[in-house]
Amino acid sequence: MRVQDVMDQKHPFIYADELATKARAVLRERRLRVLPVLDKNKRLVGMLSRSDVMSITSSVSAIRVKGIMSALPYIATPNADIVQTLREMIRLDEWYVPVVKSTQDLSYIGVLGLEHFILKALERDVARLSMPLSAVMSTRLFTCSPSDETNTVWQKMKKRSFAACPVVEKGKPVGIVTQQNLLESGGLLPGFEAKKGRFKAPTKISSVMKTPVVSLKPTDTVRDAAVLMLEKNIGRVPIVDDRGVLVGIVDREDIVKTLIK
């Protein structure tokens, strides 16, 4: 299977000279995680993520996309082997990579995301989808509480390169906070400016977290998690025991790792 068999050829993009505030609006409104950045000739020059746009400190900022975009750690091509490409994405901890015509021609043609491969695996009913989540879930958990400040949690998420954090009380998940939640809330980084120019007071996780929590059990299957992630457009699922206590988490990367072993 090749990258071109899986990739999304209709993924939106943005131009390097456009306003970063426009990019932030596109990411928020269309619930996207990344935007490829192109020059005027539609050649790939960078990538923009939710994390990048959270650095903007004003809703009327004149900063251009090229001023906050990230470098390209990896670029895929249509004829590349899909498994080798996914392995490299996982090694680099990248859930999305842009696809260009060739290594010599950086004309943009789409994006490859982990969920695109997961969808293809579901269509083909790959045998490993029947594995229990207990065999693939991560038990090293990063959590927060409803009373934590959003700024503090976001900085910890950024430091660990996490896109979400389960919110826990007495060992049980009561919500989850994601980059998307923080982006929608406006309570992003310390010093984020209000419209009147005054700095907003730090908000609590309880005011931005998503509830109720969608969770699964260790005995549920990889297929169950994959279907749930695609249906809900979520990147990870908390795993709880029979008492409702958080015992693990499974994300898209865990599923892809399992499928390509």
N, C-alpha and C positions, 0 to 999 in steps of 0.2 A: 504494500500500500504506500502511496506517495502523499506528500503534503497537499497536493492539489485535489486529492480525493476527499479531503477532510476540511480544509480551510473555509473561512467565510469570506467570500469575494465582495460582499456588500457592506462590510464594516465601515462606519463613518471615519473621516479623517478631518484634520484641520490644517490650515496653512500657517507657516512659521511667523508671518507678519500680522496675523490676526490677534485681537486682544485676548489676553489670558482669561479675562472675565467671561468672554464668550465660550471659551473652552470649558470653564468651570460650569457654566450653565448647561452646556451640551452633556457633559458627564453626569450632572445631577438629574436633568430632566429625562434623559434617555437611559438612565441607570447603567451607564457604561463604566468599565473599569479602566480602559485605556483609550487613547486617541493617537493614531500615527500622525506625525507632523511632516508635512510636505513643503517643498519649495514651489515657486510659481510654475515650474515645469512638471509638477507632480512626482518629483523624485523624493524618496524618503531621506529625511535629515535628522529625525529624532523621534522620541516617543513621549507622550504625556500621560501621566497617571493621576488618580485621585490624590495621591500623596503629594505630587508636584503642585497641584492647584491649591492645596491647603496652605501653601506658603504665602498666598496673596492676602494682604492685610487690609484691603478696602474693596467695597463693591463697585467702586468707580475707578479702580486702578488703571493706569495707562500702560502697564507692563504688557509686553508682547509675548506670545507663546514661546518664541525662540529664547526669551530670557529666563524661562523656568523649565524648559523641556529637558528630558534626560538623554544621555548618550545611549547608543544602541549596543547592548552587550551581545546580542545575537540576532541574526537576520536569516530567515528561512527562504528557500527557493522552491518553486512548484514541484520539481522532480526529485527533491530530496526524499530519502527514506523516512517514513513517518516515525518509526520506532527510534531510530537514531536521533532524529530531531527532538522527540519528546524526552529522550534521555538527557540530551544537552540542556533542554529547558529546565528539567528537574535539577540538574547539577547546578545551574545558575539561579535556581529558585524563581524562575519566570513562568507565570501562568499564561502569558500571551507574548507572541512574537510577531512582528510584521513579516509579510511575504512580498518579495520583489521578483522581478522577471528573472534576474540572474545576478551572480556576484559582480559582474561588470556593468549591468544595467539596473540601477536602483529604482526604476519606475515601480510605483506602488501598485499591488494588485489584490491585497487582502490581509487578513489576520488569521493566525492559527492560535486557538485557545484550547486549553485542556478539555473544556466541556465539549468541544467539537469531536474530539476523539472518543470521549465517553459516550456521546450520542451514537456514534458509529458502532461502538462495542455493544450497545444495547440493541441496535438494529440487527446485529449479527448474532446476538445471544451468546456471547463468549462464555465459556465454561467457568472461568474464574469469577464471574459475577455471582456465583452461588456460594462463595466463601463467606463465613461468618465475619461480622465486623470485629469481633474479638481478636481476629488474626491480623487485622490491618490497622486498627485504630491506634492513635498516639495516646499514651498515658501521662506524658509530661505536659502538664496543663498550665496555661497562663490565664488567670481569671482576675476579675475585679468585683467590686461590690457596688450596689446602687448609690451609696453615699460618696463614692470617689468622685473627684472632679474630672471633667472631660479632658481638660488640658493635660493633666497628669497621666491619665490612661492613654491618651493619644501619643504622648512622648514615649511611653513605654512600648506601645505598639510599633511606633516608627523605629525605635532602637532595635527591636527584635524582628523587624520586617513582617509583622503580623497585620492582616487586613481585618481581623475581627477578634473580639474577646468575649467569652461567656461571662455573664453577670451572675454571681452566686451568692446565696444566703444560706448559712448552715449546711453547706455542702451541696445544696440543690440549685440547679439553674433556674433563675427567675426572669431571665432576659438575655439578650445578646446585643452587643454594640459593634457596629461595623464602620468602616470608612465612609460608606454611603450614609449611614445615620448621622455621622459627624458632619459630613459635607452638607446635608440637608438642614442641620440644626443651626449652622453659622457659628457655633461655638467651637472653633477649630484650634488654632494655636494661641499661646499667650500673646496678648496684645492685639487680638483681632478687633478691628474697629467697627463701631456701630455707625449707622448712617449719619448721625449728628456729630461724628468725630470723637465721641467719647469711647473709652475702652469698656467692653462688656465685662461684667463680673463673671467669674468662672461658673459654669453650669455643672449640675450633677449628672452622673450617668443615668440616674432614674428618669431624667427628663428627656433623654434621647434614645434610650435602649429600646429594642424591638421586643414586644411581647405579643402573645405567649410564645414560649420557646418550642420550636419544632425539634423533637429529639427521637432517637431510636435506641433499641436495646442491643447489647453485645451479641445476642443470638440472631438478630436480623442480618440480612445479607448485604453484600456489596451492591447488588442490584437494587435493593431497597433504598440505599443511600444515594446511588446514582440517579435513580428516578426522582427522588425527593429534591435533590439539588437542581436538577434541570427544570422540574415543574415550578419550583419556588424561586428559581434564579438566585440560589444561595451558594456560597463557596465552601461551607462546612456544616457538619451536623454534630451536635453534642450527643454523647452516648451515656445513658443513665442505667443504673441497675434497677432491680424490682422495687426498691425503696425510693426511687427518684433521685438518687445521689449521683452526681457527675463522676464518671469513671474513665472517660476518654473522649476523644474527638476525632472525627474523620473528615478530611478535606479532599478537594478534587485531586490534589497531588498524591495523596495516599491511594486513591482509587486508580489513578493512571499507573503508579508504580506497580500496583498489583496486577494490572492488566498486561503490562509489557515485560514482566519478569520472564 
